[in-house]
Amino acid sequence: MPVNFPRSVHLDPTVPPSGAGCATCTAAQGWWVHLRRCTTCGTVGCCDSSPGQHATAHYRETGHPIVASYEPDEVWFWNYATEELGRGPTLAPPRFHPADQPVPGPEGRVPDDWRDHLHT
């Protein structure tokens, strides 16, 4: 059963997301499968199935433990430090990546053989 993550030093619902996609993948002209949003600073990173696994890397580099899904119709939080799935407050908009952004994304940068590059 998911736990409730209350507002804390690691969960600030007023911080907006860093952009429409993974900040690190975007800078490197890379691609992602799904997106996660840091609830401490708003950095958007890619999930662990993605080649870069930048959301987890962000946690390891910064110690910011809680992320929220940045996917439309997904309303969950994950705490890397405790490995707990949870719920949290409504975050500053936009709540999700643009609805017209494909998954995986972004459009035009995903290789045809993208499934061969997934981490499982």
N, C-alpha and C positions, 0 to 999 in steps of 0.2 A: 504494500500500500504506500502510495507517495506521501511524503511528509510535507508539511507547510514550512516554507522558508520565509520567515518574517523579514521585514526591512532591517538591514544591518549594515555594518561597515562594508560588507561585500555585496550588498544588494541595494543599489540606489536606483529607484524607478524613475528618477528625474533625468538621468543621463541618456542622451540620444545615441542611437547606433552610429558607428563610424562610416557607414555607407551602405550601398545596396548589395555588396558582395564581400567576400573574404578580402580583407585589406592586404594581406601578404600575397595572395594569389594575384590580385589585381595589379599590384606593383610589379610582379614578375611575369605578367601576361599569362598566368596559369588558369586553371579551372578547378571546380569543386563539384561535389555531389550534393551535400546538404550544408546548411549554414547554422552557426551557433553565435549567440551574442553574449559577450561578457557583461554581467550585471554590475560590475564594479566601475568599468571605464567605458563601456559601449563598443569595444573593439569587436568587429565581426570576423569570425574565423571559420574555416571549413571543418567538417566533421572527420572522425577517425576513419571513415571509409574513403575519404578523399586522398589523393596522392600526397598532399602537403601536411595534412593533419594539424593545421595551424591553430585550431581552438585549444587543443591539448597543449601544443607548444607554448601558446600564450599563457596558459595556467602555469606551466613549469617555469617560464621566464619571470612571471610577475607575482605568482602566488595568489592571483585572483581565482577563487575556487568555483564560483557559481556561474553557469551559463544558462541561457534560455534558448529554446529552439527559435530560429529566425525563419521558419518555414510557415507558409499560410496554413491555417487550420490546425496547427500544433501549438498547444499551450502547456508546455512542461519546462521544468528546470532540472539541471543536473549539478550536483556538487562533486567535483573531482576529488576533494580532500576526504570526503566521507563515502564516496561512491553511492550516493543516495539520489533517487529520482524524487522530484518534489513539485510543489506548486508554489507560486509566488504572486506578488502584486502585478497589476497591469503596468507595463513599462512605457516609457515615453515613446511617442510615435516617431517613425513608423514602427509598428509592432512586428512586421514581417518584411522580407525582401519583396520587390515589386511583383505583382501577380503575373505580369507578362514575361518574367524572367524564367527561362526553362530550367528544369532539373534533369540532369546536371546542367550547370551553367558556367559562365555566361555564354550566351549565344555566340557562335562563331569561333569559340576557343576550345570546345570539347572535341577530342579526337574521335574518329569513327570507332576505334577499338577501346573506348573508355572503360568498358567492363573488364578488360585485361589489366587495367591499372589500379583497380580497387584494392583496398586493404580490407581484409575480412577478419 
